[in-house]
Amino acid sequence: MQYFYYHSCNPIIFTIGPVSLHWYGMMYGLGFIYAMWSLLYRAHHANEISWTNKDIEYLLCLCFFGVVLGGRIGYILFYQWSFFTQNLLWIFNIWEGGMSFHGGLMGVIVAIMWFSYRKHLTFFQVSDFLIPAVPFGLGLGRLGNFINGELWGRIATDIPWAMLFPNAIYQDLLILPDHPKWQVLFDSYGALPRHPSQLYEMFLEGIILFIIINKFICKPRPIGSVSGLFLIFYGLFRVIAEFFRQPDSHLGLIYNIATMGQILSCPMIISGVIIIYLSYKGYRI
């Protein structure tokens, strides 16, 4: 079976002197630009709340810092605490990847709470307005993971679209002693073929979730329902994608059952169901 070779992509777009522009950082910038355009467009067509350009700029700036700080801190707390305690300055190397969606979500929640308090709005009035712009940025983030050659998938020896990730070679070498039948593949290709799980997540969390949310907001809906729908479907899609994504080598499967990403996504699904129920029952949330 022939596999695609990766990684011919350079994670750096260009370098000028000591400054380099990385694709991963570019994805965050493009996501921010799209969110600004999308929210400004919807603000001029929204009937529920009067949004000014300054309101949107302020909200996005708060959320941007919430994503970066929360995502980085969440990644350290959930995935790399031991490494961080020995490499304290690594927290600033965000261009290398290493961001937790669930940590970023917590950061955004704090940002929305602060914004809604300052603007005398309810939390879900703000989150429902913001969320339709989020999946686009999520999809770009997963594309950035793919270009970086990180967060690769589990070993797949029977699919024609499996890919070889040179950054996974060290992990491949650890696996080979327990699976000698894969030695031939490793000798032939220099790495083991894996699921391109970053692209699966880009498709599910980016494209499909974008379609679901933006179709949903075309019709009248109660406050909180958009937020609840996002939590449910992101959680479900993340749980599905994690079955194809290689668990972190230092964590593995928690209790030999689920990955950390799946465990962190379950509360999202439960919270989303509760929010949807309360919103459609007419409770003030």
C-alpha positions in Angstrom: 0.0 0.0 0.0 1.3 3.5 -0.9 1.2 6.2 1.8 1.4 9.9 1.5 4.6 11.4 2.8 4.5 14.3 5.2 6.0 16.6 6.2 7.1 18.7 3.2 5.3 21.7 4.7 7.5 24.2 6.4 5.8 25.5 9.6 7.5 28.9 9.0 6.1 31.1 6.2 9.0 33.4 6.0 11.8 34.8 8.1 13.1 38.4 8.2 16.2 38.7 10.4 15.3 37.3 13.9 11.6 37.4 13.2 9.7 34.5 11.7 6.0 34.3 10.7 4.6 30.8 11.5 1.6 29.2 9.8 0.2 28.3 13.3 0.2 32.0 14.4 -1.2 33.0 11.0 -4.2 30.8 11.5 -5.0 32.6 14.7 -4.7 35.9 12.9 -7.0 34.8 10.1 -9.5 33.4 12.6 -9.6 36.8 14.3 -10.0 38.7 11.1 -12.9 36.4 10.0 -14.6 36.8 13.4 -14.3 40.5 13.2 -15.9 40.6 9.7 -18.6 38.1 10.5 -19.7 39.8 13.7 -19.7 43.2 12.1 -21.8 41.9 9.3 -24.3 40.2 11.7 -24.4 43.3 14.0 -25.8 45.3 11.1 -28.5 42.7 10.6 -29.3 41.7 14.2 -32.6 42.7 15.7 -32.2 41.5 19.2 -29.3 43.7 20.4 -27.7 46.9 19.1 -24.0 46.2 18.7 -21.6 48.9 17.9 -18.3 48.4 16.2 -16.4 49.3 19.4 -18.5 46.7 21.3 -17.4 44.0 18.8 -13.7 45.1 18.8 -13.7 45.1 22.6 -15.4 41.7 22.8 -13.0 40.1 20.3 -9.9 41.5 22.0 -11.1 40.1 25.3 -11.8 36.7 23.7 -8.5 36.7 21.8 -6.6 37.1 25.1 -8.9 34.6 26.7 -8.2 32.0 24.0 -4.4 32.5 24.1 -4.0 32.7 27.9 -6.6 30.1 28.7 -5.5 27.8 25.9 -1.9 27.9 26.9 -2.6 27.5 30.6 -5.1 24.8 30.0 -2.6 22.8 27.8 0.0 23.0 30.6 -2.5 22.0 33.3 -4.2 19.2 31.4 -1.3 17.9 29.3 2.2 19.1 30.1 2.5 20.1 33.8 5.6 18.1 34.4 7.4 19.4 31.3 6.4 23.0 32.2 7.8 22.8 35.7 11.2 22.1 34.2 10.9 24.6 31.3 9.1 27.6 32.6 9.8 29.9 29.6 8.2 27.4 27.2 4.8 28.9 28.0 5.7 31.8 25.7 6.5 29.6 22.6 2.9 29.5 21.4 4.2 29.4 17.7 5.3 25.8 18.5 1.7 24.7 19.1 0.5 23.4 22.4 -2.9 25.0 23.0 -5.8 23.3 24.7 -9.3 24.0 23.3 -10.9 23.4 26.7 -8.5 25.8 28.4 -9.2 28.4 25.7 -12.9 27.8 26.2 -12.6 28.6 29.9 -10.6 31.7 29.0 -13.4 32.8 26.6 -16.1 32.1 29.2 -14.3 34.5 31.6 -13.9 37.1 28.9 -17.7 36.9 28.1 -18.6 37.1 31.7 -16.6 40.3 32.1 -17.9 41.8 28.8 -21.6 41.0 29.7 -21.1 42.5 33.1 -19.6 45.7 31.7 -22.3 46.0 29.0 -25.3 45.0 31.2 -26.1 42.0 29.0 -26.7 38.4 29.9 -24.0 35.9 29.4 -25.9 33.9 26.7 -26.9 37.0 24.8 -23.2 37.6 24.2 -22.2 34.0 23.7 -25.0 33.3 21.2 -23.8 36.3 19.2 -20.2 35.2 19.3 -20.4 31.5 18.7 -21.3 31.4 15.0 -17.9 32.9 14.2 -16.0 30.3 16.3 -15.9 27.1 14.1 -14.1 28.9 11.3 -11.2 29.7 13.6 -11.3 26.1 15.0 -10.9 24.7 11.6 -8.0 27.0 10.8 -6.4 25.9 14.1 -6.6 22.3 13.2 -5.1 23.1 9.8 -2.2 24.8 11.7 -1.8 21.6 13.7 -1.5 19.6 10.5 1.1 22.0 9.0 3.1 21.8 12.2 3.0 18.0 12.0 1.7 17.7 15.5 -1.3 16.0 17.2 -1.1 13.2 14.6 -3.5 10.3 14.5 -3.2 6.7 15.6 -1.5 4.1 13.5 -3.5 3.1 10.4 -2.1 0.3 8.2 -5.2 -0.4 6.1 -6.3 3.0 4.7 -4.9 4.5 1.5 -5.0 8.1 2.9 -2.7 7.3 5.9 0.2 9.7 6.3 3.7 9.6 7.6 4.6 12.1 10.3 8.3 12.5 10.8 7.7 14.2 14.2 6.1 10.9 15.3 9.2 8.8 14.7 10.3 8.8 18.4 6.8 7.5 19.4 6.9 5.0 16.6 10.2 3.6 17.9 8.6 3.1 21.3 5.7 1.2 19.8 7.7 -1.1 17.6 8.9 -3.6 20.3 5.3 -4.4 21.2 4.2 -4.7 17.5 7.1 -6.3 15.6 4.8 -6.9 12.5 5.0 -3.1 11.9 8.8 -3.2 11.7 8.6 -3.9 7.9 6.4 -0.8 7.4 8.8 1.3 9.5 11.9 0.0 7.6 10.1 0.7 4.3 8.9 4.2 5.0 11.0 5.5 7.9 7.8 6.0 9.9 4.5 4.3 10.7 1.4 5.4 8.7 -1.1 7.2 10.8 -4.6 8.8 10.5 -4.4 12.5 9.6 -6.6 13.2 12.6 -5.9 16.9 12.4 -7.8 17.0 9.1 -10.6 14.9 10.6 -11.0 17.5 13.3 -10.8 20.3 10.8 -13.7 18.8 8.9 -15.8 18.0 12.0 -15.0 20.9 14.3 -14.5 23.4 11.6 -16.6 22.8 8.5 -19.5 20.6 9.7 -19.9 22.6 13.0 -19.8 25.8 11.0 -22.6 24.6 8.8 -24.8 23.4 11.7 -24.5 26.5 13.8 -24.9 29.0 10.9 -27.9 27.1 9.6 -29.4 27.1 13.0 -29.2 30.8 13.6 -31.2 31.5 10.4 -34.4 30.7 12.3 -35.9 32.2 15.5 -34.5 30.5 18.6 -34.5 31.1 22.3 -31.5 32.7 24.1 -28.9 30.2 25.0 -29.9 27.6 22.4 -26.9 28.5 20.1 -24.5 28.2 22.9 -26.0 24.8 24.0 -26.0 23.5 20.4 -22.3 24.4 20.1 -21.3 22.7 23.3 -23.2 19.5 22.3 -21.8 19.2 18.8 -18.3 20.3 19.5 -18.2 17.8 22.4 -19.6 15.0 20.2 -17.2 15.7 17.3 -14.2 15.9 19.6 -15.1 12.6 21.2 -15.4 11.0 17.8 -12.1 12.5 16.5 -10.2 11.4 19.6 -10.8 7.7 18.6 -8.5 8.4 15.6 -6.0 10.7 17.4 -3.0 9.4 19.1 -3.3 9.9 22.9 -0.5 11.9 24.4 2.4 9.6 25.1 2.8 10.7 28.7 -0.9 10.4 29.5 -2.1 7.6 27.3 -5.7 6.5 27.9 -7.1 7.6 31.2 -8.0 4.4 33.1 -7.4 2.6 29.8 -10.7 3.9 28.6 -10.7 7.4 27.2 -8.3 10.2 26.2 -8.0 13.4 28.2 -9.8 15.2 25.3 -12.8 12.9 25.5 -13.0 13.3 29.3 -12.9 17.1 29.0 -15.5 17.0 26.3 -18.1 15.0 28.2 -19.0 17.9 30.6 -19.5 20.1 27.5 -22.1 17.7 26.1 -23.9 17.5 29.4 -23.9 21.3 29.9 -25.1 21.8 26.3 -28.1 19.5 26.8 -29.0 21.3 30.0 -28.7 24.7 28.4 -30.9 23.6 25.4 -33.5 22.2 27.7 -33.7 25.3 29.9 -33.7 27.7 26.9 -36.6 25.9 25.1 -38.5 25.5 28.4 -38.5 29.3 28.7 -36.3 29.6 31.7 -34.4 32.9 31.9 -30.7 32.0 31.5 
